[in-house]
Amino acid sequence: MSGPATTEFARRRIELVRDDLVRIALGLFVEHGYDSVSVEDIAEQAGVAQRTVFRYFAGKDELLLRHEHRLGERLLRTLTDRPSEEGPFTALQQAYTVTSRTTPELRQGIRDRARILDGAPALKARAAGEIALRAREVSRVLEQRYPEADAGRLRVLASAMAAVAADAWNRWVESDTDDDPADTIAAAIDQLREGGAGFNG
């Protein structure tokens, strides 16, 4: 028997396996350090063969970057789905805020992941490059939503907000606050608006 329901079940099962591998890997990274943990260690802890890990991830760096990849995908989807009456600044600010909102029980794990990333310079540089690429993808979505707006200004907006959001995120990671990172990011973007980003909506 096959069909949409079967396909969706298979997709969800794959996502659950990936999430479980990420959880196990993160625990090992926190305990032993990123550089000291191998794919073999992750597979052993998960009770699977190494080839199973490689079936879902190209390497251990992909396990650590999975959260960032999913955040990027969610940001683009959220921006695309924002109400049509919102201006570019508001739509993008809301997309960042919605995407970064997290429940209290998840925040320590997110901090752990981000701090591990900080301790792996090559991986951190790759993540920074992906943020820059994401800003270009965001600008393309903005150009599709607002064809009447100046494309150059939309690209500046996308890059500026990406930088402000990333800085606010890093400040939240380094802090010991129990606040939602979404609130820190929203407040930082409000400061960008007050400084003048060239858009009123």
N, CA and C atoms as an extended XYZ file, in Angstrom:
603
Properties=species:S:1:pos:R:3:atomname:S:1:resname:S:1:resid:I:1 pbc="F F F"
N         0.850       -1.191        0.000 N   MET     1
C         0.000        0.000        0.000 CA  MET     1
C         0.883        1.239        0.000 C   MET     1
N         0.556        2.179       -0.867 N   SER     2
C         1.356        3.395       -0.951 CA  SER     2
C         0.441        4.573       -1.219 C   SER     2
N         0.963        5.756       -1.082 N   GLY     3
C         0.169        6.945       -1.302 CA  GLY     3
C         0.680        8.071       -0.441 C   GLY     3
N        -0.011        9.235       -0.437 N   PRO     4
C         0.446       10.398        0.334 CA  PRO     4
C         0.635       10.110        1.813 C   PRO     4
N        -0.295        9.326        2.421 N   ALA     5
C        -0.185        9.040        3.850 CA  ALA     5
C         1.066        8.225        4.151 C   ALA     5
N         1.354        7.247        3.297 N   THR     6
C         2.546        6.421        3.483 CA  THR     6
C         3.811        7.251        3.312 C   THR     6
N         3.800        8.121        2.316 N   THR     7
C         4.952        8.994        2.070 CA  THR     7
C         5.193        9.924        3.250 C   THR     7
N         4.119       10.494        3.805 N   GLU     8
C         4.246       11.391        4.945 CA  GLU     8
C         4.750       10.639        6.167 C   GLU     8
N         4.276        9.413        6.368 N   PHE     9
C         4.749        8.604        7.491 CA  PHE     9
C         6.248        8.342        7.376 C   PHE     9
N         6.682        8.011        6.159 N   ALA    10
C         8.106        7.739        5.938 CA  ALA    10
C         8.937        8.995        6.193 C   ALA    10
N         8.431       10.148        5.740 N   ARG    11
C         9.160       11.401        5.939 CA  ARG    11
C         9.291       11.724        7.427 C   ARG    11
N         8.195       11.539        8.162 N   ARG    12
C         8.223       11.831        9.598 CA  ARG    12
C         9.150       10.862       10.333 C   ARG    12
N         9.180        9.628        9.887 N   ARG    13
C        10.067        8.648       10.519 CA  ARG    13
C        11.528        9.044       10.313 C   ARG    13
N        11.857        9.498        9.111 N   ILE    14
C        13.220        9.951        8.821 CA  ILE    14
C        13.576       11.139        9.708 C   ILE    14
N        12.630       12.077        9.863 N   GLU    15
C        12.884       13.248       10.696 CA  GLU    15
C        13.102       12.850       12.151 C   GLU    15
N        12.350       11.874       12.632 N   LEU    16
C        12.521       11.415       14.009 CA  LEU    16
C        13.892       10.772       14.221 C   LEU    16
N        14.334        9.980       13.244 N   VAL    17
C        15.661        9.363       13.342 CA  VAL    17
C        16.738       10.442       13.341 C   VAL    17
N        16.604       11.412       12.449 N   ARG    18
C        17.584       12.504       12.399 CA  ARG    18
C        17.614       13.273       13.713 C   ARG    18
N        16.445       13.591       14.248 N   ASP    19
C        16.385       14.327       15.510 CA  ASP    19
C        17.046       13.538       16.630 C   ASP    19
N        16.849       12.230       16.640 N   ASP    20
C        17.438       11.391       17.682 CA  ASP    20
C        18.962       11.367       17.562 C   ASP    20
N        19.461       11.271       16.346 N   LEU    21
C        20.908       11.287       16.139 CA  LEU    21
C        21.505       12.630       16.555 C   LEU    21
N        20.807       13.713       16.243 N   VAL    22
C        21.281       15.043       16.640 CA  VAL    22
C        21.319       15.153       18.160 C   VAL    22
N        20.289       14.663       18.832 N   ARG    23
C        20.232       14.726       20.296 CA  ARG    23
C        21.401       13.955       20.910 C   ARG    23
N        21.673       12.779       20.394 N   ILE    24
C        22.771       11.952       20.914 CA  ILE    24
C        24.115       12.625       20.646 C   ILE    24
N        24.286       13.127       19.441 N   ALA    25
C        25.538       13.795       19.087 CA  ALA    25
C        25.774       15.021       19.964 C   ALA    25
N        24.731       15.813       20.183 N   LEU    26
C        24.875       17.017       20.993 CA  LEU    26
C        25.304       16.663       22.413 C   LEU    26
N        24.713       15.612       22.977 N   GLY    27
C        25.107       15.193       24.315 CA  GLY    27
C        26.578       14.813       24.379 C   GLY    27
N        27.058       14.117       23.352 N   LEU    28
C        28.475       13.737       23.304 CA  LEU    28
C        29.368       14.959       23.120 C   LEU    28
N        28.941       15.900       22.283 N   PHE    29
C        29.734       17.112       22.050 CA  PHE    29
C        29.865       17.914       23.341 C   PHE    29
N        28.765       18.028       24.086 N   VAL    30
C        28.784       18.781       25.339 CA  VAL    30
C        29.708       18.101       26.351 C   VAL    30
N        29.651       16.786       26.415 N   GLU    31
C        30.422       16.044       27.412 CA  GLU    31
C        31.905       15.947       27.078 C   GLU    31
N        32.213       15.743       25.788 N   HIS    32
C        33.598       15.451       25.415 CA  HIS    32
C        34.251       16.518       24.527 C   HIS    32
N        33.481       17.438       23.993 N   GLY    33
C        34.022       18.411       23.056 CA  GLY    33
C        33.819       17.954       21.620 C   GLY    33
N        33.544       18.891       20.753 N   TYR    34
C        33.209       18.558       19.364 CA  TYR    34
C        34.332       17.781       18.679 C   TYR    34
N        35.564       18.263       18.811 N   ASP    35
C        36.688       17.656       18.095 CA  ASP    35
C        37.020       16.248       18.588 C   ASP    35
N        36.617       15.932       19.819 N   SER    36
C        36.959       14.629       20.388 CA  SER    36
C        35.938       13.540       20.056 C   SER    36
N        34.843       13.928       19.441 N   VAL    37
C        33.774       12.965       19.143 CA  VAL    37
C        33.800       12.610       17.662 C   VAL    37
N        33.761       11.328       17.357 N   SER    38
C        33.748       10.857       15.968 CA  SER    38
C        32.355       10.350       15.592 C   SER    38
N        32.150       10.152       14.301 N   VAL    39
C        30.902        9.557       13.838 CA  VAL    39
C        30.744        8.158       14.430 C   VAL    39
N        31.858        7.452       14.574 N   GLU    40
C        31.822        6.123       15.188 CA  GLU    40
C        31.284        6.197       16.615 C   GLU    40
N        31.722        7.229       17.369 N   ASP    41
C        31.235        7.404       18.737 CA  ASP    41
C        29.724        7.641       18.746 C   ASP    41
N        29.265        8.473       17.817 N   ILE    42
C        27.835        8.791       17.744 CA  ILE    42
C        27.026        7.535       17.399 C   ILE    42
N        27.517        6.782       16.432 N   ALA    43
C        26.829        5.558       16.021 CA  ALA    43
C        26.768        4.559       17.179 C   ALA    43
N        27.878        4.423       17.894 N   GLU    44
C        27.917        3.476       19.010 CA  GLU    44
C        26.922        3.872       20.091 C   GLU    44
N        26.892        5.170       20.405 N   GLN    45
C        25.968        5.650       21.434 CA  GLN    45
C        24.513        5.464       20.997 C   GLN    45
N        24.261        5.607       19.694 N   ALA    46
C        22.898        5.467       19.170 CA  ALA    46
C        22.507        4.008       18.964 C   ALA    46
N        23.482        3.111       19.019 N   GLY    47
C        23.201        1.698       18.818 CA  GLY    47
C        22.941        1.348       17.363 C   GLY    47
N        23.611        2.073       16.450 N   VAL    48
C        23.443        1.815       15.021 CA  VAL    48
C        24.822        1.715       14.373 C   VAL    48
N        24.840        1.285       13.121 N   ALA    49
C        26.089        1.226       12.366 CA  ALA    49
C        26.460        2.623       11.866 C   ALA    49
N        27.769        2.839       11.613 N   GLN    50
C        28.199        4.136       11.088 CA  GLN    50
C        27.488        4.464        9.780 C   GLN    50
N        27.274        3.451        8.938 N   ARG    51
C        26.639        3.714        7.654 CA  ARG    51
C        25.216        4.256        7.826 C   ARG    51
N        24.595        3.909        8.962 N   THR    52
C        23.264        4.453        9.241 CA  THR    52
C        23.334        5.950        9.489 C   THR    52
N        24.336        6.377       10.244 N   VAL    53
C        24.521        7.812       10.481 CA  VAL    53
C        24.765        8.526        9.156 C   VAL    53
N        25.629        7.943        8.321 N   PHE    54
C        25.954        8.573        7.035 CA  PHE    54
C        24.773        8.539        6.064 C   PHE    54
N        23.819        7.666        6.315 N   ARG    55
C        22.626        7.633        5.470 CA  ARG    55
C        21.806        8.912        5.663 C   ARG    55
N        21.904        9.476        6.880 N   TYR    56
C        21.103       10.653        7.195 CA  TYR    56
C        21.899       11.949        7.210 C   TYR    56
N        23.208       11.858        7.421 N   PHE    57
C        24.049       13.048        7.499 CA  PHE    57
C        25.379       12.795        6.798 C   PHE    57
N        25.882       13.815        6.109 N   ALA    58
C        27.151       13.675        5.398 CA  ALA    58
C        28.331       13.566        6.360 C   ALA    58
N        28.196       14.098        7.551 N   GLY    59
C        29.262       14.052        8.540 CA  GLY    59
C        28.785       14.670        9.840 C   GLY    59
N        29.646       14.691       10.851 N   LYS    60
C        29.205       15.167       12.163 CA  LYS    60
C        28.920       16.667       12.157 C   LYS    60
N        29.541       17.405       11.225 N   ASP    61
C        29.242       18.835       11.150 CA  ASP    61
C        27.784       19.074       10.774 C   ASP    61
N        27.226       18.210        9.921 N   GLU    62
C        25.833       18.357        9.533 CA  GLU    62
C        24.891       18.114       10.715 C   GLU    62
N        25.298       17.257       11.625 N   LEU    63
C        24.500       17.023       12.830 CA  LEU    63
C        24.406       18.296       13.657 C   LEU    63
N        25.528       19.001       13.780 N   LEU    64
C        25.544       20.220       14.583 CA  LEU    64
C        24.834       21.370       13.877 C   LEU    64
N        24.908       21.418       12.556 N   LEU    65
C        24.324       22.523       11.801 CA  LEU    65
C        22.859       22.295       11.446 C   LEU    65
N        22.307       21.141       11.793 N   ARG    66
C        20.923       20.841       11.415 CA  ARG    66
C        19.953       21.890       11.942 C   ARG    66
N        20.156       22.313       13.182 N   HIS    67
C        19.254       23.306       13.769 CA  HIS    67
C        19.288       24.605       12.962 C   HIS    67
N        20.489       25.044       12.577 N   GLU    68
C        20.614       26.278       11.809 CA  GLU    68
C        19.949       26.141       10.440 C   GLU    68
N        20.108       24.970        9.810 N   HIS    69
C        19.466       24.743        8.514 CA  HIS    69
C        17.947       24.843        8.633 C   HIS    69
N        17.415       24.235        9.667 N   ARG    70
C        15.964       24.237        9.834 CA  ARG    70
C        15.447       25.634       10.163 C   ARG    70
N        16.218       26.390       10.934 N   LEU    71
C        15.829       27.770       11.217 CA  LEU    71
C        15.764       28.591        9.929 C   LEU    71
N        16.765       28.395        9.071 N   GLY    72
C        16.779       29.125        7.804 CA  GLY    72
C        15.585       28.786        6.927 C   GLY    72
N        15.272       27.506        6.845 N   GLU    73
C        14.120       27.085        6.039 CA  GLU    73
C        12.829       27.653        6.607 C   GLU    73
N        12.719       27.637        7.938 N   ARG    74
C        11.507       28.144        8.573 CA  ARG    74
C        11.377       29.649        8.384 C   ARG    74
N        12.499       30.367        8.437 N   LEU    75
C        12.467       31.812        8.229 CA  LEU    75
C        11.900       32.144        6.853 C   LEU    75
N        12.367       31.465        5.823 N   LEU    76
C        11.897       31.734        4.467 CA  LEU    76
C        10.411       31.394        4.314 C   LEU    76
N         9.988       30.267        4.892 N   ARG    77
C         8.565       29.894        4.818 CA  ARG    77
C         7.695       30.914        5.543 C   ARG    77
N         8.154       31.329        6.728 N   THR    78
C         7.374       32.279        7.518 CA  THR    78
C         7.264       33.617        6.817 C   THR    78
N         8.364       34.079        6.235 N   LEU    79
C         8.339       35.346        5.504 CA  LEU    79
C         7.394       35.264        4.314 C   LEU    79
N         7.453       34.179        3.588 N   THR    80
C         6.586       33.995        2.420 CA  THR    80
C         5.113       34.033        2.821 C   THR    80
N         4.793       33.524        4.011 N   ASP    81
C         3.401       33.396        4.446 CA  ASP    81
C         2.894       34.596        5.240 C   ASP    81
N         3.713       35.625        5.447 N   ARG    82
C         3.258       36.794        6.199 CA  ARG    82
C         2.119       37.493        5.450 C   ARG    82
N         1.213       38.180        6.187 N   PRO    83
C         0.095       38.875        5.540 CA  PRO    83
C         0.564       39.853        4.480 C   PRO    83
N        -0.160       39.903        3.379 N   SER    84
C         0.263       40.728        2.238 CA  SER    84
C         0.264       42.214        2.558 C   SER    84
N        -0.529       42.641        3.565 N   GLU    85
C        -0.606       44.070        3.874 CA  GLU    85
C         0.598       44.565        4.670 C   GLU    85
N         1.422       43.663        5.185 N   GLU    86
C         2.606       44.093        5.926 CA  GLU    86
C         3.674       44.634        4.981 C   GLU    86
N         4.341       45.697        5.410 N   GLY    87
C         5.460       46.221        4.646 CA  GLY    87
C         6.677       45.323        4.812 C   GLY    87
N         7.724       45.558        4.038 N   PRO    88
C         8.892       44.667        4.071 CA  PRO    88
C         9.586       44.603        5.428 C   PRO    88
N         9.709       45.744        6.106 N   PHE    89
C        10.401       45.727        7.399 CA  PHE    89
C         9.601       44.907        8.410 C   PHE    89
N         8.309       45.199        8.509 N   THR    90
C         7.463       44.499        9.483 CA  THR    90
C         7.395       43.009        9.187 C   THR    90
N         7.211       42.659        7.927 N   ALA    91
C         7.111       41.240        7.562 CA  ALA    91
C         8.377       40.489        7.934 C   ALA    91
N         9.531       41.098        7.661 N   LEU    92
C        10.790       40.417        7.954 CA  LEU    92
C        11.050       40.373        9.448 C   LEU    92
N        10.749       41.453       10.159 N   GLN    93
C        10.908       41.432       11.612 CA  GLN    93
C        10.032       40.351       12.236 C   GLN    93
N         8.793       40.256       11.808 N   GLN    94
C         7.899       39.237       12.344 CA  GLN    94
C         8.389       37.832       12.011 C   GLN    94
N         8.936       37.660       10.816 N   ALA    95
C         9.463       36.346       10.425 CA  ALA    95
C        10.620       35.938       11.335 C   ALA    95
N        11.529       36.870       11.621 N   TYR    96
C        12.639       36.569       12.530 CA  TYR    96
C        12.130       36.268       13.942 C   TYR    96
N        11.153       37.044       14.391 N   THR    97
C        10.636       36.860       15.744 CA  THR    97
C         9.946       35.510       15.889 C   THR    97
N         9.078       35.177       14.944 N   VAL    98
C         8.365       33.895       14.993 CA  VAL    98
C         9.348       32.733       14.919 C   VAL    98
N        10.331       32.849       14.040 N   THR    99
C        11.289       31.763       13.832 CA  THR    99
C        12.158       31.504       15.056 C   THR    99
N        12.516       32.552       15.781 N   SER   100
C        13.437       32.402       16.911 CA  SER   100
C        12.737       32.145       18.232 C   SER   100
N        11.405       32.136       18.251 N   ARG   101
C        10.689       31.901       19.502 CA  ARG   101
C        10.863       30.448       19.941 C   ARG   101
N        11.227       30.252       21.206 N   THR   102
C        11.485       28.902       21.714 CA  THR   102
C        10.848       28.726       23.091 C   THR   102
N        10.528       27.500       23.412 N   THR   103
C         9.960       27.200       24.726 CA  THR   103
C        11.086       27.058       25.748 C   THR   103
N        10.794       27.323       27.020 N   PRO   104
C        11.846       27.305       28.051 CA  PRO   104
C        12.638       26.008       28.114 C   PRO   104
N        11.972       24.874       27.917 N   GLU   105
C        12.675       23.592       28.068 CA  GLU   105
C        13.677       23.335       26.948 C   GLU   105
N        13.598       24.082       25.857 N   LEU   106
C        14.518       23.871       24.737 CA  LEU   106
C        15.713       24.822       24.760 C   LEU   106
N        15.657       25.837       25.586 N   ARG   107
C        16.644       26.921       25.477 CA  ARG   107
C        18.056       26.507       25.865 C   ARG   107
N        18.195       25.656       26.882 N   GLN   108
C        19.544       25.243       27.263 CA  GLN   108
C        20.204       24.429       26.159 C   GLN   108
N        19.438       23.550       25.525 N   GLY   109
C        19.988       22.762       24.423 CA  GLY   109
C        20.425       23.647       23.271 C   GLY   109
N        19.656       24.694       22.999 N   ILE   110
C        20.011       25.632       21.930 CA  ILE   110
C        21.297       26.366       22.285 C   ILE   110
N        21.419       26.771       23.537 N   ARG   111
C        22.653       27.437       23.982 CA  ARG   111
C        23.843       26.492       23.874 C   ARG   111
N        23.661       25.255       24.300 N   ASP   112
C        24.750       24.276       24.221 CA  ASP   112
C        25.218       24.128       22.775 C   ASP   112
N        24.272       24.020       21.862 N   ARG   113
C        24.602       23.846       20.452 CA  ARG   113
C        25.383       25.051       19.928 C   ARG   113
N        24.923       26.243       20.272 N   ALA   114
C        25.576       27.457       19.801 CA  ALA   114
C        26.980       27.599       20.389 C   ALA   114
N        27.170       27.200       21.641 N   ARG   115
C        28.485       27.317       22.274 CA  ARG   115
C        29.467       26.291       21.716 C   ARG   115
N        28.965       25.128       21.362 N   ILE   116
C        29.822       24.143       20.689 CA  ILE   116
C        30.279       24.707       19.355 C   ILE   116
N        29.357       25.343       18.648 N   LEU   117
C        29.681       25.947       17.351 CA  LEU   117
C        30.753       27.019       17.509 C   LEU   117
N        30.663       27.796       18.579 N   ASP   118
C        31.664       28.838       18.842 CA  ASP   118
C        33.053       28.240       19.051 C   ASP   118
N        33.097       27.004       19.560 N   GLY   119
C        34.378       26.362       19.819 CA  GLY   119
C        34.951       25.614       18.632 C   GLY   119
N        34.258       25.680       17.495 N   ALA   120
C        34.731       25.017       16.271 CA  ALA   120
C        34.849       26.072       15.170 C   ALA   120
N        36.001       26.768       15.084 N   PRO   121
C        36.140       27.928       14.183 CA  PRO   121
C        35.757       27.657       12.730 C   PRO   121
N        36.175       26.533       12.183 N   ALA   122
C        35.865       26.251       10.773 CA  ALA   122
C        34.364       26.094       10.574 C   ALA   122
N        33.726       25.439       11.513 N   LEU   123
C        32.285       25.231       11.430 CA  LEU   123
C        31.539       26.548       11.641 C   LEU   123
N        32.048       27.371       12.550 N   LYS   124
C        31.435       28.669       12.790 CA  LYS   124
C        31.524       29.546       11.543 C   LYS   124
N        32.649       29.487       10.848 N   ALA   125
C        32.816       30.251        9.614 CA  ALA   125
C        31.836       29.770        8.549 C   ALA   125
N        31.642       28.465        8.502 N   ARG   126
C        30.674       27.924        7.548 CA  ARG   126
C        29.263       28.402        7.875 C   ARG   126
N        28.920       28.411        9.164 N   ALA   127
C        27.603       28.880        9.573 CA  ALA   127
C        27.421       30.351        9.211 C   ALA   127
N        28.480       31.151        9.388 N   ALA   128
C        28.410       32.568        9.030 CA  ALA   128
C        28.185       32.735        7.529 C   ALA   128
N        28.835       31.896        6.735 N   GLY   129
C        28.630       31.938        5.291 CA  GLY   129
C        27.213       31.578        4.909 C   GLY   129
N        26.629       30.645        5.646 N   GLU   130
C        25.249       30.258        5.363 CA  GLU   130
C        24.278       31.364        5.743 C   GLU   130
N        24.600       32.135        6.770 N   ILE   131
C        23.759       33.276        7.145 CA  ILE   131
C        23.772       34.310        6.035 C   ILE   131
N        24.961       34.546        5.441 N   ALA   132
C        25.054       35.496        4.331 CA  ALA   132
C        24.251       35.003        3.131 C   ALA   132
N        24.336       33.711        2.850 N   LEU   133
C        23.557       33.130        1.757 CA  LEU   133
C        22.066       33.247        2.040 C   LEU   133
N        21.680       33.032        3.284 N   ARG   134
C        20.274       33.140        3.663 CA  ARG   134
C        19.764       34.560        3.435 C   ARG   134
N        20.612       35.567        3.718 N   ALA   135
C        20.199       36.952        3.490 CA  ALA   135
C        19.880       37.180        2.016 C   ALA   135
N        20.636       36.557        1.123 N   ARG   136
C        20.357       36.694       -0.312 CA  ARG   136
C        19.039       35.998       -0.661 C   ARG   136
N        18.781       34.848       -0.038 N   GLU   137
C        17.517       34.155       -0.281 CA  GLU   137
C        16.346       34.977        0.253 C   GLU   137
N        16.544       35.617        1.398 N   VAL   138
C        15.510       36.475        1.969 CA  VAL   138
C        15.221       37.638        1.040 C   VAL   138
N        16.272       38.239        0.504 N   SER   139
C        16.059       39.374       -0.398 CA  SER   139
C        15.280       38.962       -1.637 C   SER   139
N        15.484       37.739       -2.121 N   ARG   140
C        14.722       37.269       -3.285 CA  ARG   140
C        13.240       37.117       -2.936 C   ARG   140
N        12.967       36.615       -1.723 N   VAL   141
C        11.568       36.500       -1.290 CA  VAL   141
C        10.944       37.895       -1.173 C   VAL   141
N        11.694       38.847       -0.626 N   LEU   142
C        11.189       40.220       -0.512 CA  LEU   142
C        10.904       40.817       -1.879 C   LEU   142
N        11.781       40.564       -2.822 N   GLU   143
C        11.574       41.105       -4.169 CA  GLU   143
C        10.315       40.515       -4.809 C   GLU   143
N        10.027       39.262       -4.513 N   GLN   144
C         8.804       38.644       -5.038 CA  GLN   144
C         7.567       39.213       -4.351 C   GLN   144
N         7.671       39.490       -3.058 N   ARG   145
C         6.528       40.032       -2.310 CA  ARG   145
C         6.279       41.496       -2.642 C   ARG   145
N         7.343       42.241       -2.901 N   TYR   146
C         7.226       43.686       -3.101 CA  TYR   146
C         7.886       44.089       -4.422 C   TYR   146
N         7.297       43.690       -5.553 N   PRO   147
C         7.917       43.978       -6.856 CA  PRO   147
C         8.026       45.471       -7.153 C   PRO   147
N         7.215       46.277       -6.447 N   GLU   148
C         7.252       47.724       -6.692 CA  GLU   148
C         8.373       48.407       -5.921 C   GLU   148
N         8.942       47.732       -4.946 N   ALA   149
C         9.998       48.328       -4.130 CA  ALA   149
C        11.338       48.270       -4.848 C   ALA   149
N        12.258       49.136       -4.417 N   ASP   150
C        13.598       49.151       -4.987 CA  ASP   150
C        14.358       47.908       -4.529 C   ASP   150
N        14.819       47.108       -5.477 N   ALA   151
C        15.467       45.829       -5.161 CA  ALA   151
C        16.736       46.038       -4.342 C   ALA   151
N        17.475       47.104       -4.645 N   GLY   152
C        18.700       47.366       -3.905 CA  GLY   152
C        18.431       47.645       -2.438 C   GLY   152
N        17.386       48.404       -2.163 N   ARG   153
C        17.035       48.700       -0.772 CA  ARG   153
C        16.559       47.445       -0.052 C   ARG   153
N        15.856       46.580       -0.758 N   LEU   154
C        15.419       45.325       -0.148 CA  LEU   154
C        16.612       44.451        0.217 C   LEU   154
N        17.634       44.442       -0.634 N   ARG   155
C        18.840       43.657       -0.324 CA  ARG   155
C        19.558       44.227        0.886 C   ARG   155
N        19.613       45.563        0.984 N   VAL   156
C        20.227       46.192        2.156 CA  VAL   156
C        19.448       45.834        3.415 C   VAL   156
N        18.121       45.879        3.322 N   LEU   157
C        17.289       45.533        4.463 CA  LEU   157
C        17.540       44.090        4.899 C   LEU   157
N        17.564       43.174        3.947 N   ALA   158
C        17.779       41.758        4.275 CA  ALA   158
C        19.130       41.554        4.949 C   ALA   158
N        20.180       42.189        4.431 N   SER   159
C        21.518       42.030        5.001 CA  SER   159
C        21.618       42.667        6.382 C   SER   159
N        21.042       43.873        6.519 N   ALA   160
C        21.112       44.572        7.804 CA  ALA   160
C        20.367       43.811        8.888 C   ALA   160
N        19.173       43.318        8.558 N   MET   161
C        18.404       42.618        9.569 CA  MET   161
C        19.045       41.279        9.925 C   MET   161
N        19.651       40.619        8.951 N   ALA   162
C        20.349       39.363        9.234 CA  ALA   162
C        21.491       39.609       10.206 C   ALA   162
N        22.235       40.697       10.007 N   ALA   163
C        23.358       41.011       10.887 CA  ALA   163
C        22.881       41.354       12.295 C   ALA   163
N        21.829       42.153       12.382 N   VAL   164
C        21.297       42.547       13.690 CA  VAL   164
C        20.742       41.327       14.421 C   VAL   164
N        19.998       40.488       13.714 N   ALA   165
C        19.425       39.285       14.335 CA  ALA   165
C        20.520       38.340       14.815 C   ALA   165
N        21.573       38.174       14.010 N   ALA   166
C        22.671       37.290       14.399 CA  ALA   166
C        23.392       37.820       15.638 C   ALA   166
N        23.609       39.138       15.679 N   ASP   167
C        24.268       39.729       16.845 CA  ASP   167
C        23.411       39.568       18.097 C   ASP   167
N        22.097       39.801       17.962 N   ALA   168
C        21.195       39.649       19.106 CA  ALA   168
C        21.151       38.199       19.575 C   ALA   168
N        21.146       37.279       18.617 N   TRP   169
C        21.143       35.850       18.951 CA  TRP   169
C        22.393       35.484       19.745 C   TRP   169
N        23.558       35.977       19.295 N   ASN   170
C        24.817       35.676       19.975 CA  ASN   170
C        24.835       36.261       21.388 C   ASN   170
N        24.272       37.458       21.542 N   ARG   171
C        24.211       38.059       22.878 CA  ARG   171
C        23.317       37.237       23.803 C   ARG   171
N        22.224       36.728       23.249 N   TRP   172
C        21.342       35.875       24.058 CA  TRP   172
C        22.062       34.587       24.460 C   TRP   172
N        22.784       33.981       23.529 N   VAL   173
C        23.516       32.737       23.817 CA  VAL   173
C        24.520       32.961       24.939 C   VAL   173
N        25.207       34.089       24.914 N   GLU   174
C        26.252       34.371       25.897 CA  GLU   174
C        25.697       34.766       27.258 C   GLU   174
N        24.423       35.136       27.294 N   SER   175
C        23.810       35.573       28.560 CA  SER   175
C        23.281       34.371       29.344 C   SER   175
N        22.843       34.647       30.558 N   ASP   176
C        22.231       33.608       31.384 CA  ASP   176
C        20.743       33.879       31.590 C   ASP   176
N        20.193       34.753       30.772 N   THR   177
C        18.792       35.119       30.915 CA  THR   177
C        17.862       33.960       30.563 C   THR   177
N        16.719       33.945       31.210 N   ASP   178
C        15.706       32.947       30.893 CA  ASP   178
C        14.734       33.466       29.828 C   ASP   178
N        14.981       34.675       29.347 N   ASP   179
C        14.092       35.276       28.355 CA  ASP   179
C        14.108       34.491       27.050 C   ASP   179
N        13.043       34.642       26.287 N   ASP   180
C        12.961       34.040       24.965 CA  ASP   180
C        13.906       34.790       24.031 C   ASP   180
N        14.730       34.082       23.248 N   PRO   181
C        15.610       34.794       22.305 CA  PRO   181
C        14.832       35.644       21.316 C   PRO   181
N        13.586       35.288       21.048 N   ALA   182
C        12.770       36.078       20.122 CA  ALA   182
C        12.597       37.506       20.621 C   ALA   182
N        12.486       37.681       21.946 N   ASP   183
C        12.315       39.022       22.502 CA  ASP   183
C        13.585       39.850       22.335 C   ASP   183
N        14.744       39.203       22.521 N   THR   184
C        16.016       39.902       22.330 CA  THR   184
C        16.184       40.334       20.882 C   THR   184
N        15.826       39.462       19.954 N   ILE   185
C        15.955       39.768       18.533 CA  ILE   185
C        14.972       40.857       18.122 C   ILE   185
N        13.730       40.769       18.585 N   ALA   186
C        12.728       41.775       18.239 CA  ALA   186
C        13.149       43.158       18.725 C   ALA   186
N        13.699       43.226       19.950 N   ALA   187
C        14.138       44.509       20.497 CA  ALA   187
C        15.297       45.084       19.694 C   ALA   187
N        16.219       44.222       19.276 N   ALA   188
C        17.361       44.692       18.477 CA  ALA   188
C        16.892       45.212       17.122 C   ALA   188
N        15.922       44.538       16.524 N   ILE   189
C        15.414       44.980       15.224 CA  ILE   189
C        14.636       46.283       15.372 C   ILE   189
N        13.967       46.472       16.508 N   ASP   190
C        13.308       47.759       16.768 CA  ASP   190
C        14.331       48.888       16.756 C   ASP   190
N        15.514       48.635       17.306 N   GLN   191
C        16.570       49.654       17.291 CA  GLN   191
C        17.018       49.945       15.873 C   GLN   191
N        17.040       48.916       15.032 N   LEU   192
C        17.383       49.118       13.628 CA  LEU   192
C        16.349       50.026       12.972 C   LEU   192
N        15.075       49.797       13.265 N   ARG   193
C        14.025       50.637       12.706 CA  ARG   193
C        14.193       52.089       13.164 C   ARG   193
N        14.468       52.268       14.456 N   GLU   194
C        14.632       53.614       14.980 CA  GLU   194
C        15.831       54.323       14.367 C   GLU   194
N        16.844       53.518       13.983 N   GLY   195
C        18.031       54.111       13.351 CA  GLY   195
C        17.794       54.484       11.904 C   GLY   195
N        16.694       54.008       11.330 N   GLY   196
C        16.366       54.364        9.958 CA  GLY   196
C        16.878       53.342        8.984 C   GLY   196
N        15.990       52.461        8.527 N   ALA   197
C        16.387       51.446        7.555 CA  ALA   197
C        15.836       51.728        6.165 C   ALA   197
N        15.156       52.891        6.018 N   GLY   198
C        14.640       53.259        4.698 CA  GLY   198
C        13.263       52.716        4.396 C   GLY   198
N        12.633       52.019        5.361 N   PHE   199
C        11.284       51.476        5.162 CA  PHE   199
C        10.432       51.865        6.380 C   PHE   199
N         9.216       52.228        6.144 N   ASN   200
C         8.305       52.608        7.220 CA  ASN   200
C         7.348       51.484        7.593 C   ASN   200
N         7.190       50.483        6.689 N   GLY   201
C         6.196       49.450        6.941 CA  GLY   201
C         6.811       48.130        7.328 C   GLY   201
